[in-house]
Amino acid sequence: MRVILSVVLLLTSLICTPAQAQEPAGPTWAGVRSSPYGPGGGFPQPGTWSGYMNKMKGYFPGATGIGLWNVGALNGRGMKVEFPKPDNQSYPNITFQSSDKHEKYLKHFDDTGMKVWLSLEPGFASVDQLVDLALNRYKRHPSVQGIQVDVEWYQGVCEDCGQPVPDDVAQRWEQKIKGHDQRLSLMLKHYDPKWMPPTYRGDIRFTNDSQFFETLEGFVAEFKIWADTFYPSPVLYQYGYQSDKKWWGKLAKPYAKTIGDAMAQVTRQTTWGTVWVDFSLKDL
């Protein structure tokens, strides 16, 4: 009888004792976004960019330093890529420049251990063609991790006038990227989950770049919905916009760490990232 009672008491204690709280997992990736139109005072040199990436990485022990790296920008009805045209083929709505802007940056990131996704703003240009152009030129770099498509500029050239990405299109893009190299991945970026593929997840990373919040609490609440929507797929949070400085500028410094730590409290993903936008790099 005593043995039975002891067992019952032991089991009761195990059931009723609250589980020890676990520290939230920090981000897997921490870094910055680059674009041709972001930083004031000219585009920084490679060492400056890796310095910003290392600054973000340093706020989150164990994180890998990354960049969401635009290889061009929206231009007219399509995209201007910042490297020369490789051949005599036709590339509707894609324009080129005579010199390569990104080679020295990617070489530097190779040497310093940084990782980047090459970002596209396609407009009405073919994403398939842009993927091939970018990866044929840059996939040899170990720093290159894949392609990001900014869905705000997919089949549209003004705010909120693009098209959502259907499941079959997302799958096709992913297959095209992995056809270049299986280690590479597709990243999709928007601020509204409805613009993402409804059900297809594959090996996609989902980035939220929402802004115009009033408080940190509002930011966290909306980005938590993003993370929960795509769980367990990896997610990234892009923040630091000037439109939000009215609240993040009042947070404990460093601002990026305070925001990243807040997101760690509500992010269930084991793989996720935090990215500071290039419009306010000096605030890092």
N, C-alpha and C positions, 0 to 999 in steps of 0.2 A: 504493500500500500504506500509506504514511504517512497519507494522507488517511483511508483506511478505519479505520486504527488510532486516529486522533484522534477520529473520529466515535464509535467504540466506547467509547473512554475517556470521552468527553463524556456519552454516553448512560448509561454505568455510573455516573458521578458523580451524574447527575440522579436515577437510580433509587435509589441507595444513600444519598444525602444525606437525613437525616431532615428532615421538614417542620418549619418553625419553629412552635413552640407559639403558639397564639393565645390571647389573653385571653378568658376566658368572658364572654359577653354579659350585662350587668346587666339588671335587671328593666325591663320596659316601663312597669309601673304600680307605685306604692308608696303605701301609705296605711293606713287604719284601718277597723275595723268599728264600727258603732254599733248599739245596741239599747236599748230602754226599760229593760232590767234590768241593763245593764252597768256604767256608771260609778258609783262611789260619790259621795255628796255632791251628788246632783242632776245633771240633764242639762246639759252645758256649753252655753254660748252659741255662736252661729255662728262668731265669730272664734276661739274656743278650738278648735273642731273643725278649722277650716282650718289653725290653727297646728299641730295634731297631724299633719294630712296633709302640711303643708309640712316638718315635722320628718322624717317618713319619706322624703318625696321628696328631701330634702337629703342623705340618706345614700347615694343612688344617682343619680349625675349622669345626666341625660338622661331620667329617669323622669317620668311624669305623676302628679300627686297625685290619689288616688282615695279614695272611701269605699264600703264595702258598707253601704248605708243602710236599716236596717229602718224600714218605714213603719207598724209595728204589731208585734204579737206573738201567739203562740199564746194562745188564750183559750177555755177549755172544750173543746168538740169542734171548734172552728174558729179563726178569727183575728179579733182586734179591730184595726181600722185606725184610725189617729190623724188622722182627718179626718171631716167631716160626711157623712151619707148624702145622695147627690145627687138622689134621686128617690123615687118611691113603689113601685118594683119590689121583689120579694122576693129576699132574699139569704140563703139558708139557711146557718147556721153562720158568718155574717159579722156582726160588730157594729161600730158606729161611735161616734165621740164628737162632741160638739157644736161643738168648735173645731178648727181646723187647726193641727197642731204643726209641719209640715215646710216650709211655704211660705217662711218667712223664711230657713231654712237653705239651701234650694235657690236662692233669689235670691242669697244671699251666695256660694254656690259658683259661680253664673253669673258673678258679678262678679270672682271671684278665680281663675277658670280651673280649678277643681277638677272632677272627673268622678265621678259616682256611679251605681251600680246600685241600684235600689229593691228591697229584699229582702222576701220573703214567707215566712211560717210558716203554711201553709194548714191543717194538720190535715185535717179532713174537708170543709172549704170548697172550693168550685170554684175551681181555679187560673185557669180561663178568666175567671170573673167578677172575681177579684182583679186579674188583669192589666188588664182593661178599666177597673176602678175606679181603679187607681193611675195608669195612663197617661192616661186621660181627664182626670185632675186635674193631672198633673205633666209630661206629655211636652213641653209648650211650653218647658220649661227646657232650655237648651243643655247644662247640666251633667248632665242625665239621659242615661245611656248604654244603659239597658235595665232588665231585670227579672232578679233572682236568686231562684230557688226553693230554699229550704232543704229538701232532700229528707229530712232526718232527721224532718221534721214533715209529710210527705206521706202522706195516708191513715193517719195515726196520731197519737196525742197523748202517747206516752211514749217513752223512749229505746229505740231498736232495735226498735220495733214498727210502723214505717211500711212502705211498699211501694216496691220499686224502680220506676224510671221506664221503661216500655217505649219502644221506638223510635218507634212511631206517636204516642204521647202527647208525647214530646219534640218531634217534628216539628210537631205541632199547636200546642203552646205557642209554638214559635219563629215559626210562620207568623202566629199571632195577634199577637205582638209586632211583627213586621215589617209587618203590616197597618196598624198605627198609624203607623209610620215606618220606612223601610228601613234607616236608620242605626242603629236600636236592635238590641240583641242579647240573647240568652238566656244566663243563667249558672246552672249547677246546682251545688249544694254538698252534700257528704257526705264521710265519711272512708273509705268502702269503695267501690272501683270497681264492685263487683257491684250497687250501687244506682243506677248510671248507665245510660243507654240502651246496650244491648249493642253496636250497630253504628252507629247514626245519630250523625253528628257535626255536620253543617251548619255554622253559624256560632256554635257553643256554646263558652262558656268554662267550664272545669271547675275548681271550687274544692275544696281539701281542707282540712278543719278538725280533723284528728286531733290527739289529745293523749294524756297519760299515758305519756310516754316516760321512759327512765332516763338517756339520754345524747344529746348532739348527734348522735353517729354513728348511733344508732337512729332518730332523727328524720329525718336525711338519707336513710337507706336506705329507709324507708317512703315518704317523699315522692318519692323518685326513681322508685319503682315506679309511683306515680300519674302522674308526668310521662311515663314511658315508655309506660304503658298508653294514654294519650290523645294521644301524639305523632302528628301535628304540631299538633293543636289547642291553643289557648292554655290555660294552667293558671295558677291562683293558689294561694298557700300562706297559710293563716291560722294565726297562732301567737301566742305570748305568754301562754298560759293559766297561771293560778296553779298548776295541777296539775303544770306542767313547770318551775316556777321553781327547783326544786332543782338543775336542771342549767343552765338558761339564765342564772340569776342568778349563776353562776360564770364565765360567758364574758367575753371582753374587751368593754368598753363602746365604742360603744353596742351593746347586745345585738341589736337588730333588724338592724343592719348585719352583725354577725358571722354571724348565721343566714342572712341573705339572700345574703351572699357565699359561704357554704358551699353553698347551693342553686344558685347560679350555676355552680358547678363541675360539677354533675351534670344540669343542665337543658338538654336539646337544643333545646327550643322557642326560636324567635326572638322570640316574643311571650308574656310571662308576667308575673306580678305577685306582690308580697309585701305582706302585710296584717297589721298588729298588732291584736290583739283588744282590745276596749274594757275588759275586766276589769282591765287593768294599764297604762292609758294613762300614768300618772305615771312608769312605768319607762322611757318613751321619753326 
